Amino acid sequence: MKIAIASGKGGTGKTTLSTNLADLCAERKDFPGIILADMDVEEPNSGLFIQREVQKEIIRNKMIPQWDKDLCSNCGVCDSICRFNSLLKLGKTILVMPELCHSCYACSELCPENALPMQMQKMGRQTIFNTDSFIFIESRLDVGQEQAVPLIAQSIEYIDSKYPKDFLVLLDSPPGSSCPVIEAAKNSDFVILVTEPTPFGLHDLKMAVNTMREIKKDFAVVINRFGIGNDAVIRYCSDEKIDIIAKLPDKREIAELYSKGKLVHRDVPEFGKELKKVAKYLKRLSDRRNNQ
């Protein structure tokens, strides 16, 4: 069962929830195995909170067209069909812009002269770690790469192909509500939206909710830093009939542990109590799916 942990904005506590929840679920043994996968490939930071040992590293590539001027007849087909404007015909030259290419193969397949063969270009790496209690996977884009979606897609495909279907997979997703988040969430079984009880938190939660409804994903909310701000998030969730699974407290002790790269749930009882609600919610969700 894949659970995407997302939010409408950065800094709401996705990584705090993801890392602590993976550790707690492994401790509870409600699932045959736990995988925590950091899909925030531009800025992965789950690994800061996990003691781990490298098991395997995989170089990830994407396919980019390479222009062969000796074969090209300058017909302009490639320039006219590229949806992403990654090819530009300048006189007798075809300019390829890899940063815009989505590796759709249209230009290469439809070129009548076969002048745009696809070649591999390194975009990042995927590292698999062993921890004491669960599997941790970190995907990281190379500096200068601009598209997160291909690496997220390849990382999730790897998880689907290599691990049993009855494992619980927690995807620490990118922030926001754009393409990387959609890629992480679209094939997930459920989405947890993390928010905070502030005007900014509510504003971006609404965008995240609209995104999940647009892609037809079931979701619920976890409120982090509960105790600051106001009750507008609670009223919004009530009006929209959105489940609030847990309310993680706002405590200085949590911030101090976080700043030291430590997990929180064992040392802060109030946090641990609320986190157990999330673990139990996921167990019930899994049981319902298995009984269908």
C-alpha positions as CSV (number, residue, x, y, z in Angstrom):
1,M,0.0,0.0,0.0
2,K,1.5,3.3,-1.1
3,I,0.8,6.4,1.0
4,A,1.9,9.8,-0.4
5,I,2.6,12.4,2.4
6,A,2.1,15.7,0.8
7,S,1.2,19.4,1.5
8,G,0.4,22.5,-0.3
9,K,3.5,24.3,0.8
10,G,7.0,23.6,2.1
11,G,7.9,23.5,5.8
12,T,4.6,22.1,7.1
13,G,6.2,18.9,8.5
14,K,6.0,16.2,5.8
15,T,9.4,14.9,6.6
16,T,8.8,15.0,10.4
17,L,5.6,12.9,9.9
18,S,7.2,10.6,7.3
19,T,10.3,9.7,9.2
20,N,8.6,9.3,12.6
21,L,5.7,7.4,11.1
22,A,8.0,4.9,9.3
23,D,9.9,4.3,12.5
24,L,6.7,3.8,14.5
25,C,5.0,1.5,11.9
26,A,8.1,-0.6,11.8
27,E,8.1,-0.8,15.6
28,R,4.4,-1.8,15.7
29,K,4.8,-4.5,13.0
30,D,1.4,-3.9,11.6
31,F,2.8,-4.5,8.1
32,P,5.2,-7.2,6.7
33,G,7.6,-4.5,5.8
34,I,8.0,-0.7,5.7
35,I,9.6,1.4,3.0
36,L,10.2,5.1,3.4
37,A,11.0,6.8,0.1
38,D,12.1,10.4,-0.1
39,M,10.5,11.7,-3.4
40,D,11.4,15.3,-2.8
41,V,14.2,14.7,-5.3
42,E,15.3,18.4,-5.5
43,E,15.9,18.6,-1.8
44,P,15.8,15.2,-0.1
45,N,16.3,15.5,3.7
46,S,14.6,12.4,5.2
47,G,18.1,10.9,5.5
48,L,19.1,13.5,8.0
49,F,17.0,11.8,10.6
50,I,17.8,8.1,9.9
51,Q,20.9,6.1,10.8
52,R,21.4,3.9,7.8
53,E,23.9,1.9,5.7
54,V,24.1,2.0,1.9
55,Q,22.9,-1.2,0.3
56,K,22.8,-0.1,-3.3
57,E,23.1,2.9,-5.6
58,I,21.5,3.2,-9.0
59,I,22.3,5.9,-11.6
60,R,19.1,7.2,-13.2
61,N,19.1,8.5,-16.7
62,K,16.6,10.1,-19.1
63,M,16.5,9.9,-22.9
64,I,17.3,13.1,-24.9
65,P,17.3,13.5,-28.7
66,Q,20.7,14.2,-30.2
67,W,20.7,16.0,-33.6
68,D,22.7,14.4,-36.4
69,K,23.3,17.2,-38.9
70,D,24.6,14.8,-41.5
71,L,21.3,13.0,-41.7
72,C,19.0,16.0,-41.2
73,S,17.1,17.4,-44.3
74,N,15.8,20.4,-42.3
75,C,12.2,19.5,-43.0
76,G,11.1,21.1,-39.7
77,V,8.8,18.2,-38.6
78,C,10.5,18.0,-35.2
79,D,10.1,21.7,-34.5
80,S,6.4,21.6,-35.4
81,I,5.4,18.6,-33.3
82,C,7.3,19.1,-30.0
83,R,4.7,20.1,-27.4
84,F,7.3,21.3,-25.0
85,N,9.3,23.6,-27.3
86,S,12.5,21.7,-26.6
87,L,13.5,21.7,-30.3
88,L,14.0,24.9,-32.3
89,K,14.8,25.1,-36.1
90,L,17.2,28.0,-36.7
91,G,18.0,28.1,-40.4
92,K,19.7,24.9,-41.1
93,T,20.4,24.0,-37.5
94,I,18.1,22.1,-35.0
95,L,18.7,23.3,-31.5
96,V,17.9,20.8,-28.8
97,M,17.2,22.1,-25.3
98,P,17.5,19.1,-22.9
99,E,16.1,21.1,-19.9
100,L,12.7,21.3,-21.7
101,C,12.6,17.8,-23.1
102,H,10.1,15.3,-21.6
103,S,11.6,12.3,-23.3
104,C,8.3,11.6,-25.2
105,Y,10.2,10.3,-28.3
106,A,7.8,12.1,-30.7
107,C,10.6,14.0,-32.5
108,S,12.8,10.9,-32.8
109,E,10.1,8.5,-33.9
110,L,8.6,10.9,-36.4
111,C,11.8,12.3,-38.0
112,P,11.7,11.0,-41.6
113,E,15.5,10.9,-41.7
114,N,16.1,9.4,-38.3
115,A,18.3,12.4,-37.5
116,L,17.2,12.6,-33.8
117,P,18.3,9.4,-32.1
118,M,17.6,9.2,-28.4
119,Q,20.6,9.0,-26.1
120,M,20.9,8.6,-22.3
121,Q,21.7,11.6,-20.1
122,K,22.3,11.2,-16.4
123,M,19.8,13.0,-14.3
124,G,20.4,11.7,-10.8
125,R,20.7,8.7,-8.5
126,Q,18.6,6.5,-6.3
127,T,20.2,5.1,-3.2
128,I,18.7,2.2,-1.2
129,F,19.7,2.1,2.5
130,N,19.1,-0.5,5.2
131,T,18.2,0.7,8.6
132,D,17.6,-1.3,11.7
133,S,13.9,-1.6,11.1
134,F,12.8,-0.5,7.6
135,I,14.0,0.2,4.1
136,F,14.9,3.8,3.2
137,I,15.2,4.9,-0.4
138,E,16.5,8.4,-1.3
139,S,16.2,9.8,-4.9
140,R,18.3,12.9,-5.7
141,L,18.5,15.0,-8.8
142,D,21.9,16.1,-10.1
143,V,22.7,19.8,-9.7
144,G,21.4,21.7,-12.8
145,Q,18.7,19.2,-13.7
146,E,15.3,20.9,-13.9
147,Q,12.7,18.2,-14.1
148,A,11.9,16.2,-11.0
149,V,9.1,14.1,-12.6
150,P,11.2,11.5,-14.5
151,L,13.3,10.6,-11.5
152,I,10.2,10.3,-9.2
153,A,8.5,8.1,-11.8
154,Q,11.6,5.8,-12.1
155,S,11.9,5.6,-8.4
156,I,8.3,4.5,-7.8
157,E,8.6,2.0,-10.7
158,Y,11.6,0.5,-8.9
159,I,9.7,0.1,-5.7
160,D,6.7,-1.4,-7.4
161,S,8.9,-4.0,-9.2
162,K,11.3,-4.9,-6.4
163,Y,9.2,-5.1,-3.2
164,P,6.2,-7.1,-2.1
165,K,2.8,-5.5,-2.6
166,D,1.8,-6.0,1.1
167,F,4.6,-3.6,2.2
168,L,3.6,-0.2,3.5
169,V,5.3,2.4,1.3
170,L,5.5,6.0,2.7
171,L,6.3,8.5,0.0
172,D,7.8,11.7,1.5
173,S,6.5,13.9,-1.4
174,P,7.7,17.3,-2.8
175,P,5.9,20.4,-1.5
176,G,3.3,22.3,-3.4
177,S,0.7,21.2,-5.9
178,S,2.5,21.0,-9.2
179,C,3.7,18.2,-11.4
180,P,6.2,16.5,-9.0
181,V,3.5,16.2,-6.3
182,I,1.0,14.8,-8.8
183,E,3.6,12.2,-10.0
184,A,4.2,11.1,-6.4
185,A,0.5,10.9,-5.6
186,K,-1.2,9.7,-8.8
187,N,-0.5,6.0,-8.3
188,S,-0.7,6.1,-4.5
189,D,-3.5,4.3,-2.7
190,F,-4.0,7.2,-0.3
191,V,-2.7,10.7,0.4
192,I,-2.0,12.4,3.7
193,L,-2.0,16.2,3.5
194,V,0.1,17.8,6.2
195,T,-0.9,21.4,7.1
196,E,-0.5,23.9,9.9
197,P,-3.2,26.0,11.6
198,T,-2.2,29.4,10.0
199,P,-3.6,31.5,7.2
200,F,-0.8,30.4,4.9
201,G,-1.4,26.8,5.9
202,L,-5.1,27.0,5.1
203,H,-4.5,28.8,1.8
204,D,-2.1,26.1,0.5
205,L,-4.1,23.2,2.0
206,K,-7.0,24.4,-0.2
207,M,-4.8,24.2,-3.3
208,A,-3.6,20.7,-2.3
209,V,-7.2,19.5,-1.7
210,N,-8.3,20.8,-5.1
211,T,-5.3,19.0,-6.7
212,M,-6.2,15.7,-5.0
213,R,-9.8,16.0,-6.0
214,E,-8.8,16.8,-9.6
215,I,-6.7,13.6,-9.8
216,K,-9.4,11.7,-7.8
217,K,-7.3,10.6,-4.9
218,D,-8.7,9.8,-1.4
219,F,-7.0,11.8,1.3
220,A,-7.1,13.0,4.8
221,V,-5.4,15.7,6.8
222,V,-2.8,15.8,9.6
223,I,-2.4,19.2,11.4
224,N,1.2,19.9,12.5
225,R,2.2,22.5,15.1
226,F,-1.3,22.3,16.5
227,G,-1.9,25.0,19.1
228,I,-0.6,28.0,17.1
229,G,-2.8,30.1,14.8
230,N,-6.5,29.6,14.9
231,D,-9.2,27.0,14.2
232,A,-9.8,28.0,10.5
233,V,-8.3,24.8,9.2
234,I,-10.5,22.7,11.5
235,R,-13.6,24.6,10.3
236,Y,-12.6,24.2,6.7
237,C,-12.1,20.4,7.0
238,S,-15.4,20.1,8.8
239,D,-17.2,22.1,6.1
240,E,-15.5,20.0,3.3
241,K,-16.1,16.7,5.2
242,I,-12.3,16.0,5.3
243,D,-11.0,13.6,8.0
244,I,-8.5,15.0,10.3
245,I,-6.4,12.0,11.4
246,A,-4.2,13.7,14.0
247,K,-3.1,17.0,15.5
248,L,0.7,17.0,16.2
249,P,1.4,19.5,19.0
250,D,3.5,22.6,18.7
251,K,6.3,22.2,21.4
252,R,9.7,23.7,21.7
253,E,11.1,20.2,22.6
254,I,10.0,18.9,19.2
255,A,11.9,21.7,17.4
256,E,15.0,21.1,19.5
257,L,15.0,17.4,18.6
258,Y,14.3,18.1,15.0
259,S,17.2,20.6,14.8
260,K,19.5,17.9,16.1
261,G,18.4,15.4,13.4
262,K,16.5,13.2,15.9
263,L,13.2,11.4,15.7
264,V,10.5,12.7,18.0
265,H,7.8,10.1,18.7
266,R,9.6,8.3,21.5
267,D,10.8,11.4,23.4
268,V,7.6,13.5,23.2
269,P,4.6,11.6,24.6
270,E,2.0,14.0,23.2
271,F,3.5,13.7,19.7
272,G,3.8,9.9,20.0
273,K,0.1,9.6,21.0
274,E,-1.1,11.5,18.0
275,L,1.3,9.7,15.7
276,K,-0.2,6.4,16.8
277,K,-3.6,7.6,15.5
278,V,-2.0,7.9,12.0
279,A,-0.5,4.4,12.2
280,K,-3.8,2.9,13.4
281,Y,-5.7,4.8,10.6
282,L,-3.4,3.3,8.0
283,K,-3.8,-0.2,9.5
284,R,-7.6,0.2,9.2
285,L,-7.3,1.5,5.7
286,S,-5.1,-1.5,4.8
287,D,-7.6,-4.0,6.4
288,R,-10.5,-2.5,4.5
289,R,-8.6,-2.8,1.2
290,N,-7.7,-6.4,1.9
291,N,-11.3,-7.3,2.7
292,Q,-12.7,-5.8,-0.4
